[in-house]
Amino acid sequence: PAQHNVSMTIALGGSCETFNSIDWSVEGTEVVIEVLTQVPTALVPCTLAIIYEDQSVSIGSDFEAGVEYDIIVNGERQGSFFGG
């Protein structure tokens, strides 16, 4: 079966924010993805420069052929794909 991958570019809000993890689940015809970042708890010097980072997550192959699935990232629809 076809394996589905979701690729995304994450905008980190400064030099101290770093990528942590990606959690995902399927709810009906929505693939819900939560991108988690972290910032240090101690005071450290940071810049305000936005940093872009590419990430990808494999969401498997368990999607019904011909059915359209929406991709929801951190609460916002970012696209869709057809299972198959």
Backbone bond lengths (Angstrom), bond angles and torsions (degrees), N, CA, C in turn:
res aa  C-N    CA-C-N  psi(-1)  N-CA   C-N-CA  omega(-1)  CA-C   N-CA-C  phi
1 P - - - 1.462 - - 1.535 111.40 -
2 A 1.319 115.09 155.76 1.463 121.16 178.94 1.520 110.41 -65.10
3 Q 1.312 115.72 134.33 1.468 121.87 175.04 1.525 107.50 -96.70
4 H 1.314 116.77 132.78 1.458 121.46 -178.99 1.526 109.99 -104.56
5 N 1.325 115.44 134.80 1.462 122.56 176.31 1.522 108.22 -124.39
6 V 1.316 116.45 142.58 1.454 121.86 174.64 1.526 106.85 -113.00
7 S 1.326 115.89 121.14 1.459 121.52 177.06 1.516 108.16 -108.10
8 M 1.328 116.25 141.50 1.458 120.03 -178.34 1.520 109.98 -148.65
9 T 1.312 114.81 156.44 1.453 121.46 172.81 1.518 106.88 -108.53
10 I 1.326 115.98 124.29 1.459 122.75 -177.36 1.523 108.32 -101.31
11 A 1.330 116.10 132.31 1.463 120.82 175.44 1.525 108.25 -97.31
12 L 1.322 116.05 113.72 1.461 121.60 177.96 1.523 108.48 -91.62
13 G 1.319 117.06 132.43 1.457 122.55 -172.69 1.509 114.30 -85.11
14 G 1.303 118.55 55.62 1.459 121.41 177.31 1.512 110.81 127.49
15 S 1.329 115.29 166.08 1.461 119.88 -174.74 1.524 113.49 -70.12
16 C 1.316 118.59 -15.91 1.466 120.18 -178.83 1.532 113.26 -91.00
17 E 1.325 117.93 -18.95 1.460 120.00 179.24 1.523 108.66 -80.88
18 T 1.333 117.22 131.77 1.458 121.59 -179.79 1.519 110.18 -128.67
19 F 1.319 115.39 153.70 1.458 121.63 175.49 1.524 108.87 -66.35
20 N 1.339 116.28 138.55 1.461 121.19 178.73 1.528 110.83 -112.25
21 S 1.339 117.30 -60.47 1.468 119.45 -176.59 1.523 110.49 -165.99
22 I 1.322 114.59 170.10 1.457 122.16 174.96 1.523 107.53 -125.94
23 D 1.324 116.64 125.88 1.463 122.90 173.17 1.516 107.40 -111.76
24 W 1.335 117.60 144.60 1.451 119.41 178.52 1.515 110.47 -146.22
25 S 1.333 114.85 156.92 1.461 121.87 175.58 1.523 107.85 -152.80
26 V 1.320 115.53 162.72 1.463 121.41 176.18 1.522 107.11 -111.18
27 E 1.337 115.05 125.91 1.459 121.77 178.85 1.520 107.45 -125.05
28 G 1.332 116.45 97.40 1.469 120.51 -175.88 1.512 109.60 67.03
29 T 1.344 116.66 -117.50 1.462 121.23 178.62 1.534 111.17 -106.56
30 E 1.319 116.29 25.27 1.456 120.96 175.88 1.527 110.18 -118.68
31 V 1.322 115.24 132.57 1.457 121.30 170.71 1.522 105.15 -98.89
32 V 1.331 116.30 111.16 1.460 122.02 -175.18 1.526 108.53 -98.96
33 I 1.331 115.58 119.42 1.459 121.90 -177.00 1.524 108.54 -117.53
34 E 1.323 116.02 130.95 1.460 121.89 175.58 1.530 107.50 -115.33
35 V 1.319 115.90 117.81 1.456 121.94 176.18 1.523 106.95 -95.31
36 L 1.320 116.01 122.26 1.453 121.01 -177.73 1.525 110.31 -108.52
37 T 1.330 115.48 133.38 1.458 121.50 176.46 1.516 108.32 -121.04
38 Q 1.317 116.10 171.86 1.463 119.65 178.13 1.518 109.95 -143.36
39 V 1.306 114.93 154.17 1.465 122.12 175.08 1.520 107.39 -128.00
40 P 1.325 117.82 151.26 1.463 119.29 -179.16 1.529 111.27 -66.67
41 T 1.313 115.76 147.89 1.464 120.37 178.10 1.520 111.54 -86.04
42 A 1.309 117.49 -22.52 1.472 121.75 178.20 1.532 109.40 -85.90
43 L 1.301 116.16 154.41 1.461 120.60 176.39 1.524 109.35 -72.03
44 V 1.327 114.98 118.94 1.462 121.30 177.00 1.526 107.57 -137.44
45 P 1.321 118.05 153.07 1.467 119.42 178.65 1.532 110.44 -70.31
46 C 1.319 115.36 133.88 1.465 121.27 -179.53 1.525 109.01 -134.86
47 T 1.312 115.75 157.24 1.460 120.30 171.67 1.520 108.09 -104.08
48 L 1.315 116.23 162.34 1.461 120.87 178.04 1.523 111.98 -94.01
49 A 1.309 116.91 6.09 1.462 120.85 -179.21 1.522 110.17 -63.19
50 I 1.323 116.32 132.87 1.465 120.69 176.25 1.526 108.00 -77.06
51 I 1.306 115.94 130.54 1.464 122.39 -179.18 1.524 107.65 -113.55
52 Y 1.324 116.64 132.38 1.459 121.93 179.98 1.525 109.23 -104.22
53 E 1.325 114.85 137.26 1.462 120.52 -178.67 1.522 108.63 -137.19
54 D 1.324 117.00 132.54 1.461 121.74 177.98 1.525 109.72 -88.05
55 Q 1.326 115.47 134.68 1.464 122.09 177.44 1.524 108.68 -135.49
56 S 1.297 116.02 157.93 1.460 122.06 179.82 1.517 108.78 -143.91
57 V 1.333 116.24 147.19 1.453 120.75 176.80 1.536 108.45 -138.22
58 S 1.325 116.10 134.16 1.460 121.82 175.94 1.527 108.03 -85.45
59 I 1.336 115.99 124.28 1.470 119.73 -179.94 1.528 111.95 -106.87
60 G 1.323 116.43 12.23 1.459 120.79 171.62 1.512 114.82 82.76
61 S 1.327 115.24 -156.98 1.461 121.09 -173.05 1.525 113.05 -130.74
62 D 1.299 118.26 7.95 1.466 121.98 -172.47 1.534 111.76 -87.09
63 F 1.361 115.86 58.85 1.453 121.44 -178.89 1.523 109.23 -126.54
64 E 1.317 116.48 135.72 1.465 122.22 -176.19 1.529 109.89 -68.62
65 A 1.332 116.33 130.40 1.458 122.21 -178.79 1.524 110.64 -59.46
66 G 1.338 115.68 135.34 1.459 121.76 176.29 1.520 115.16 81.99
67 V 1.325 117.82 -6.08 1.471 121.29 -179.69 1.520 108.58 -92.21
68 E 1.342 116.60 134.56 1.459 121.18 178.60 1.526 109.79 -85.82
69 Y 1.325 115.78 130.25 1.464 123.03 179.34 1.528 108.83 -115.57
70 D 1.318 117.00 133.81 1.456 122.31 176.83 1.524 109.30 -88.90
71 I 1.327 115.59 143.23 1.460 122.14 174.83 1.530 107.32 -101.25
72 I 1.328 117.14 118.49 1.457 123.33 179.52 1.527 107.19 -113.03
73 V 1.340 116.78 117.38 1.459 121.40 -179.54 1.525 108.71 -115.15
74 N 1.323 115.41 119.81 1.473 121.62 -179.23 1.528 111.32 48.59
75 G 1.326 115.74 43.65 1.455 122.00 174.15 1.510 116.50 87.17
76 E 1.337 118.84 -1.54 1.459 121.47 -178.27 1.522 111.06 -122.00
77 R 1.365 115.63 136.02 1.463 120.41 178.14 1.526 108.77 -68.15
78 Q 1.335 116.04 127.24 1.462 121.72 -177.38 1.518 113.40 -116.03
79 G 1.325 118.07 -5.66 1.453 120.53 -178.85 1.509 110.18 157.90
80 S 1.326 114.85 -170.32 1.466 120.15 179.40 1.516 109.24 -154.40
81 F 1.337 115.33 168.64 1.462 121.63 175.65 1.521 107.77 -153.15
82 F 1.332 115.69 163.99 1.456 121.31 177.14 1.523 108.76 -104.47
83 G 1.322 115.73 132.88 1.456 120.98 176.88 1.515 110.45 -67.29
84 G 1.315 114.10 160.88 1.451 117.00 178.47 1.483 113.66 158.54
